[in-house]
Amino acid sequence: MDFITPYTEQQEQFRKEVQSWLQENVPEKMKEPIDLRDFTEEHYQFWRGKHQELAAKGWLYPNYPKEYGGGGLTGDHETILAEEFYNFRVPRSFTNVYVLPALLVWGTEEQKQQFLVPLLTAKCTAWQKFTEAQSGADLANVKSKAVRDGDDWVLSGQSVYISGRGPEPDWLFGPMLTDADAPRHRNLGFFMIPSPSQGLEIKTQALLTSNEQHTIFLDNVRVPGDHLIGGASQGWQVTNTSLEEEHGGRGRAFPADPVVGNLVEYVRKTKMNGGTLGDDPLLQQQTMDAYIDAHVDGLMAKRTFWMYQNRMEITYEGNVHNVHNRLKTMRQAIRVRHVMKMDALLDGNEPGAPHGGAQEVEQRYAAGQRHAAGSTNIAKVILARRIGISRTKERPAPTPSTATTHTG
C-alpha cells in the first residue's frame, strides 16, 4: 500500500506560493530556535507581526471560517502549510489554540466577534488557565472561584504550569467554580479573563524545559458578565470541547517527528570501527524501531485529521493516538540515549553537539511529556471509557467538526 500523499497540480502550485512567501519574509535569524530558551523578545515582536500577515492571507488558521478571520481553506491546504511552516521553522501562534473550538461552538455571535475574531487574526493572544496545584490534571475539581456581583463576576484562585510565550496575553481562559453546592460537572463556568486586570498577577516559572510556564494569581479580579462562555453551570461542557482537540480529537495535518529524523541521520553518518553506527545490528534495530513507531504514530494522527475534516464521528480514534503519542515520546527518548549515548545530552553550546543540540532539548522536554495536557493515566482512562472497558462510558464533546449549532 502506498502511504505517500498525492498532491494535485493546483495543490503543488499552492505549495510554491507558500514557499515563495516564506523565502521572502522569514530571515534565517528569525526562524524558531532549536532551544526555546533562545527565543528572544526580537523573535516575539517579529512573529507577532508576521502572524498577522499570515492571518490576513488565511494561512494562520486555514480551516476556520473566513467570516471570523480564518482562511476557509481545506485540510489539504492546512497539510501543505503545516509542512512548509515546519521546514521554515515558523513558530505557531502565541495563542493556545484550544480556546478556538470552545469559542466557535459555545460562544454567542457577539462573543465570537469580541474574542474569536481578534484571536484568529492574531491581533490578540490567549493562554489556557487550567492546572491548579491542589487538583493537578483533575479539572472537574478546580477550586478557583467565580462569584456573581451584579452583571459582573469576581474571580479568585491560583493556577500553575500555565504555558505561554512572550509577554502577558490579552486573555486567560478556563473553568472556575461558580456554585460550590452544585453537583460535580454542573458547578463550573468558563471565563475569558482580561489581562492585565486589577488583582491578576502572572509569574514566570524557571523550569528545566524553558521559561514558558507561569503561575497565575487571581485576587478578586472583576470580569464582565459577557466574558462567561456558555451558561454559569456549563463550564465543564465548554472545557471539554477544548479538551477534545487537546486530547487528539482533531488529529494532525503534518505529524512531523524531527527526533527520529535526526536519529536516522546520526546513525547513517556517524563513523564507528571503519563503518557507521548503522552497521551495528543492535543500533540499527533500535533506530528502525524508532522509525516504525513514529510512522505508526503519524498514521494515527493523519487518520483522525482526515475524519475531522470530513465531519465524521470520532469516538476513540483521537484518544488512541493521544495515548500512543505520549508513550512513544518516552520510548523515543530512551532509544535516542541508547543509540547516541552522551551525544544525546550535548546542548547547543557544545561545538560537537549533533543537530545543534536538538536531542538534548528533546531529552528535557520528554521528561514532562507524560504530564502535558493531563497525565498519561488520565488519557488511558478517557480511552477506556471511549472503547467501553471502563465502569463508565464517555461520549466525545462537541467540536467545530461535529456541532451543528452553538448553544450560546
C-alpha positions as CSV (number, residue, x, y, z in Angstrom):
1,M,0.0,0.0,0.0
2,D,1.3,3.4,-0.9
3,F,1.0,5.8,2.1
4,I,2.5,8.8,0.3
5,T,0.0,11.6,0.0
6,P,-0.6,12.6,-3.6
7,Y,-0.9,16.3,-4.4
8,T,-2.7,17.8,-7.4
9,E,-1.1,20.3,-9.7
10,Q,-3.2,23.0,-8.1
11,Q,-2.0,22.0,-4.6
12,E,1.6,21.9,-5.6
13,Q,1.1,25.4,-7.1
14,F,-0.2,26.5,-3.7
15,R,2.9,24.9,-2.1
16,K,5.2,27.0,-4.3
17,E,3.2,30.1,-3.3
18,V,3.7,29.4,0.3
19,Q,7.4,28.6,-0.2
20,S,8.0,31.8,-2.1
21,W,6.3,33.9,0.6
22,L,8.4,32.2,3.4
23,Q,11.6,32.7,1.5
24,E,10.9,36.4,1.1
25,N,9.6,37.0,4.6
26,V,11.5,34.8,7.0
27,P,15.1,35.7,7.6
28,E,17.3,32.9,8.8
29,K,18.0,34.6,12.2
30,M,14.2,34.9,12.8
31,K,13.5,31.2,12.4
32,E,12.4,29.4,15.6
33,P,15.5,28.5,17.6
34,I,16.2,24.8,18.3
35,D,16.2,25.6,22.0
36,L,13.2,27.7,23.0
37,R,15.3,29.2,25.8
38,D,17.0,31.1,22.9
39,F,13.7,32.6,21.8
40,T,14.2,36.4,22.2
41,E,12.0,39.5,22.5
42,E,13.1,40.3,19.0
43,H,11.8,36.9,17.8
44,Y,8.5,37.5,19.6
45,Q,7.9,41.0,18.1
46,F,8.9,39.9,14.6
47,W,6.4,36.9,14.7
48,R,3.6,38.9,16.2
49,G,3.7,41.0,13.0
50,K,4.2,38.1,10.7
51,H,1.3,36.1,12.3
52,Q,-1.0,39.0,11.4
53,E,0.2,38.9,7.9
54,L,-0.3,35.1,7.7
55,A,-3.8,35.5,9.2
56,A,-4.6,38.1,6.5
57,K,-3.7,35.6,3.9
58,G,-5.8,32.9,5.6
59,W,-2.8,30.8,6.4
60,L,-2.5,31.1,10.2
61,Y,-5.8,29.2,10.9
62,P,-6.6,27.9,7.5
63,N,-9.6,25.8,8.4
64,Y,-11.5,28.3,10.5
65,P,-14.4,30.2,8.9
66,K,-13.4,33.3,6.9
67,E,-16.2,35.4,8.5
68,Y,-14.3,35.1,11.8
69,G,-10.8,35.7,10.4
70,G,-9.9,32.1,9.4
71,G,-8.8,31.0,6.0
72,G,-11.8,29.0,5.0
73,L,-9.4,26.5,3.3
74,T,-9.3,22.8,3.1
75,G,-7.5,20.1,5.1
76,D,-5.1,19.7,2.1
77,H,-4.2,23.4,2.3
78,E,-3.6,23.0,6.1
79,T,-1.4,20.0,5.4
80,I,0.8,21.9,2.9
81,L,1.0,24.9,5.2
82,A,2.0,22.8,8.2
83,E,4.7,21.0,6.2
84,E,6.2,24.2,4.9
85,F,6.0,26.0,8.2
86,Y,7.8,23.1,9.7
87,N,10.5,23.3,7.1
88,F,11.0,27.0,7.6
89,R,10.8,26.8,11.4
90,V,7.8,29.1,11.7
91,P,6.5,29.4,15.3
92,R,2.9,28.6,15.9
93,S,0.6,31.4,17.0
94,F,1.2,32.7,20.5
95,T,-2.4,31.8,21.4
96,N,-3.2,28.5,22.9
97,V,-5.3,27.2,20.1
98,Y,-7.6,25.1,22.2
99,V,-9.7,28.1,23.1
100,L,-10.8,28.5,19.5
101,P,-13.1,25.5,19.2
102,A,-14.7,26.4,22.6
103,L,-15.5,29.9,21.3
104,L,-16.7,28.7,17.9
105,V,-19.1,26.0,19.4
106,W,-20.3,27.7,22.6
107,G,-19.8,31.5,22.0
108,T,-22.7,33.8,21.1
109,E,-22.2,35.8,17.9
110,E,-21.3,38.8,20.0
111,Q,-18.6,36.7,21.8
112,K,-17.2,35.4,18.6
113,Q,-16.8,38.9,17.3
114,Q,-15.3,40.0,20.7
115,F,-12.9,37.1,21.2
116,L,-12.6,34.8,18.3
117,V,-12.0,37.3,15.6
118,P,-9.1,39.1,17.3
119,L,-7.5,35.7,18.1
120,L,-7.9,34.3,14.6
121,T,-6.4,37.5,13.1
122,A,-3.5,37.4,15.6
123,K,-4.3,40.8,16.9
124,C,-4.7,39.3,20.4
125,T,-3.5,36.3,22.3
126,A,-4.9,33.9,24.9
127,W,-3.4,31.4,27.3
128,Q,-5.0,28.3,28.8
129,K,-5.5,28.6,32.6
130,F,-6.3,25.1,33.6
131,T,-4.0,23.3,36.0
132,E,-4.2,24.1,39.8
133,A,-1.7,23.0,42.4
134,Q,-4.2,21.1,44.6
135,S,-6.1,19.3,41.8
136,G,-3.5,18.8,39.1
137,A,-5.0,17.3,36.0
138,D,-8.4,16.8,37.6
139,L,-10.1,19.8,36.0
140,A,-13.5,18.9,37.5
141,N,-12.0,19.6,40.9
142,V,-10.9,23.2,40.4
143,K,-11.1,25.4,43.5
144,S,-10.7,28.8,41.9
145,K,-14.0,30.6,42.5
146,A,-16.2,32.9,40.5
147,V,-18.8,34.9,42.4
148,R,-21.5,36.8,40.7
149,D,-21.7,40.5,41.6
150,G,-24.4,42.3,39.7
151,D,-23.6,42.0,36.0
152,D,-20.0,41.1,36.7
153,W,-18.1,38.1,38.1
154,V,-15.4,38.3,40.8
155,L,-12.7,35.7,40.3
156,S,-10.2,34.4,42.9
157,G,-7.7,31.5,42.8
158,Q,-4.4,30.2,41.6
159,S,-3.1,28.1,38.7
160,V,0.3,26.6,37.9
161,Y,2.2,25.4,34.9
162,I,0.4,27.8,32.6
163,S,2.1,27.7,29.2
164,G,2.7,30.9,27.3
165,R,5.4,32.5,25.2
166,G,6.3,36.2,25.3
167,P,4.7,39.0,27.4
168,E,1.3,38.6,29.1
169,P,-1.6,37.6,26.9
170,D,-4.7,39.6,26.3
171,W,-6.9,36.9,27.9
172,L,-6.6,33.8,30.1
173,F,-9.3,31.2,29.6
174,G,-10.6,28.3,31.7
175,P,-13.1,26.9,34.2
176,M,-13.9,28.5,37.6
177,L,-16.1,27.2,40.4
178,T,-19.4,29.1,40.1
179,D,-21.6,27.0,42.5
180,A,-19.9,25.1,45.3
181,D,-23.2,23.3,46.2
182,A,-24.0,22.1,42.7
183,P,-23.1,18.5,41.5
184,R,-19.7,17.8,40.0
185,H,-19.6,18.8,36.3
186,R,-22.6,21.2,36.8
187,N,-20.8,23.6,39.1
188,L,-18.3,25.4,36.8
189,G,-18.3,28.4,34.4
190,F,-15.8,29.0,31.6
191,F,-14.3,32.5,31.5
192,M,-12.3,34.7,29.3
193,I,-10.2,36.7,31.8
194,P,-8.8,40.0,30.5
195,S,-5.1,40.6,31.1
196,P,-3.9,42.8,32.6
197,S,-6.6,43.2,35.2
198,Q,-6.5,44.6,38.7
199,G,-5.8,41.7,41.1
200,L,-4.3,39.5,38.4
201,E,-0.6,38.5,38.7
202,I,1.4,36.3,36.3
203,K,4.8,35.0,37.5
204,T,7.3,33.1,35.3
205,Q,8.4,29.6,36.4
206,A,12.0,28.9,35.6
207,L,11.9,25.2,34.7
208,L,14.1,22.6,33.1
209,T,12.4,22.9,29.7
210,S,12.2,26.7,29.3
211,N,10.7,29.9,30.9
212,E,7.3,29.4,29.2
213,Q,5.5,28.2,32.2
214,H,3.7,30.5,34.7
215,T,1.9,30.7,38.0
216,I,-1.3,32.7,37.9
217,F,-2.8,34.5,40.9
218,L,-6.4,35.9,40.9
219,D,-7.3,38.1,43.8
220,N,-10.9,39.4,43.4
221,V,-10.4,40.0,39.6
222,R,-13.6,41.6,38.2
223,V,-14.7,40.2,34.9
224,P,-17.7,41.5,32.8
225,G,-20.7,39.1,32.5
226,D,-20.2,38.8,28.7
227,H,-16.8,37.1,29.4
228,L,-18.6,33.9,30.5
229,I,-18.7,31.4,27.6
230,G,-21.8,29.2,27.8
231,G,-24.0,29.2,30.9
232,A,-22.9,29.6,34.5
233,S,-23.2,25.8,35.0
234,Q,-21.8,24.8,31.6
235,G,-18.1,25.3,32.2
236,W,-17.3,21.6,32.2
237,Q,-19.0,21.1,28.9
238,V,-17.2,24.1,27.3
239,T,-13.9,22.9,28.8
240,N,-14.4,19.5,27.2
241,T,-14.9,21.0,23.8
242,S,-11.4,22.5,24.3
243,L,-10.0,19.2,25.7
244,E,-11.5,17.1,22.9
245,E,-9.0,18.6,20.5
246,E,-6.2,18.8,23.0
247,H,-6.6,15.0,23.6
248,G,-6.1,14.3,19.9
249,G,-9.7,14.7,18.6
250,R,-8.6,16.8,15.7
251,G,-5.6,14.8,14.7
252,R,-2.7,16.5,13.0
253,A,-2.2,17.6,9.4
254,F,1.5,17.0,9.3
255,P,2.8,14.9,12.3
256,A,6.5,15.5,11.8
257,D,9.0,13.7,14.1
258,P,12.3,15.6,14.0
259,V,13.7,13.4,16.8
260,V,13.5,10.3,14.6
261,G,14.7,12.1,11.5
262,N,17.8,13.3,13.4
263,L,18.4,9.9,14.9
264,V,18.3,8.2,11.4
265,E,20.7,10.8,10.0
266,Y,23.0,10.4,13.0
267,V,23.1,6.6,12.6
268,R,23.8,6.9,8.9
269,K,26.6,9.5,9.2
270,T,28.4,8.8,12.5
271,K,31.6,6.8,11.9
272,M,32.5,3.7,14.0
273,N,35.0,0.9,13.5
274,G,35.7,1.7,9.9
275,G,31.9,1.9,9.1
276,T,28.9,3.7,10.5
277,L,26.7,3.2,13.5
278,G,24.1,1.7,11.2
279,D,26.4,-1.3,10.6
280,D,25.8,-2.3,14.2
281,P,22.8,-4.7,14.1
282,L,21.6,-3.7,17.6
283,L,21.8,0.1,17.0
284,Q,20.2,-0.5,13.6
285,Q,17.3,-2.3,15.1
286,Q,16.7,0.3,17.8
287,T,16.8,3.0,15.1
288,M,14.3,1.1,12.9
289,D,12.0,0.6,15.9
290,A,12.0,4.3,16.4
291,Y,11.3,5.0,12.8
292,I,8.4,2.5,12.7
293,D,7.0,3.8,16.0
294,A,7.0,7.3,14.6
295,H,5.4,6.2,11.3
296,V,2.6,4.4,13.2
297,D,2.0,7.5,15.3
298,G,1.8,9.7,12.3
299,L,-0.7,7.4,10.6
300,M,-2.9,7.6,13.6
301,A,-2.7,11.4,13.7
302,K,-3.5,11.7,10.0
303,R,-6.4,9.3,10.2
304,T,-8.1,11.4,12.9
305,F,-7.3,14.6,11.0
306,W,-9.0,13.1,7.9
307,M,-12.0,12.1,9.9
308,Y,-12.3,15.6,11.4
309,Q,-12.1,17.3,8.1
310,N,-14.8,15.1,6.7
311,R,-17.0,15.7,9.7
312,M,-17.1,12.0,10.7
313,E,-17.9,10.8,14.1
314,I,-14.7,10.5,16.2
315,T,-15.1,8.4,19.3
316,Y,-11.8,6.7,20.4
317,E,-9.5,7.4,17.4
318,G,-8.0,10.6,18.7
319,N,-7.6,9.1,22.2
320,V,-5.7,6.1,20.8
321,H,-3.3,8.5,19.2
322,N,-3.0,10.6,22.3
323,V,-2.1,7.6,24.5
324,H,0.3,6.2,21.8
325,N,2.0,9.5,21.3
326,R,2.7,10.0,25.0
327,L,4.2,6.6,25.4
328,K,6.0,6.8,22.1
329,T,7.7,10.1,23.1
330,M,9.2,8.3,26.2
331,R,10.3,5.3,24.2
332,Q,12.0,7.5,21.6
333,A,13.9,9.4,24.3
334,I,15.2,6.2,25.7
335,R,16.2,4.9,22.2
336,V,18.0,8.1,21.4
337,R,20.0,7.8,24.6
338,H,20.9,4.2,23.8
339,V,22.0,4.9,20.3
340,M,23.6,8.4,20.7
341,K,24.8,7.9,24.2
342,M,26.4,11.0,25.7
343,D,25.9,12.9,22.4
344,A,22.2,12.9,23.2
345,L,23.0,15.2,26.2
346,L,25.1,17.8,24.5
347,D,23.3,21.1,24.2
348,G,23.7,23.8,21.5
349,N,26.6,25.4,23.4
350,E,28.8,22.4,22.8
351,P,30.8,22.6,19.5
352,G,30.3,18.9,18.8
353,A,26.6,18.7,19.6
354,P,24.7,16.9,16.8
355,H,21.9,18.8,15.1
356,G,22.5,21.9,17.1
357,G,21.7,20.2,20.4
358,A,18.2,19.3,19.3
359,Q,18.4,15.9,21.0
360,E,19.3,17.4,24.4
361,V,16.3,19.7,24.1
362,E,14.1,16.7,23.5
363,Q,15.5,14.8,26.4
364,R,14.5,17.7,28.7
365,Y,11.0,18.0,27.2
366,A,10.3,14.3,27.2
367,A,10.5,14.3,31.0
368,G,7.4,16.4,31.2
369,Q,5.5,14.9,28.3
370,R,3.6,12.4,30.4
371,H,2.0,15.4,32.3
372,A,1.3,17.8,29.5
373,A,-2.5,18.2,28.6
374,G,-3.3,16.0,31.6
375,S,-1.4,12.9,32.7
376,T,-0.9,9.7,30.7
377,N,-3.1,7.9,33.2
378,I,-6.0,10.2,32.6
379,A,-5.5,9.8,28.8
380,K,-5.8,6.0,29.4
381,V,-8.9,6.4,31.5
382,I,-10.6,8.5,28.7
383,L,-9.6,5.9,26.1
384,A,-11.0,3.1,28.3
385,R,-14.3,5.0,28.6
386,R,-14.5,5.5,24.8
387,I,-13.9,1.9,23.9
388,G,-16.3,0.5,26.6
389,I,-13.9,-1.2,29.0
390,S,-14.4,1.2,31.9
391,R,-17.1,1.2,34.6
392,T,-18.4,4.4,33.0
393,K,-18.8,5.4,29.4
394,E,-18.0,8.7,27.8
395,R,-19.1,10.4,24.6
396,P,-17.0,12.9,22.8
397,A,-17.7,16.6,23.4
398,P,-18.9,18.7,20.5
399,T,-16.3,20.2,18.3
400,P,-16.5,22.6,15.3
401,S,-16.4,19.4,13.1
402,T,-19.4,17.8,14.8
403,A,-21.5,20.6,16.3
404,T,-24.4,21.8,14.0
405,T,-25.2,24.9,16.1
406,H,-23.7,26.6,19.0
407,T,-25.5,26.9,22.4
408,G,-24.6,30.5,23.2
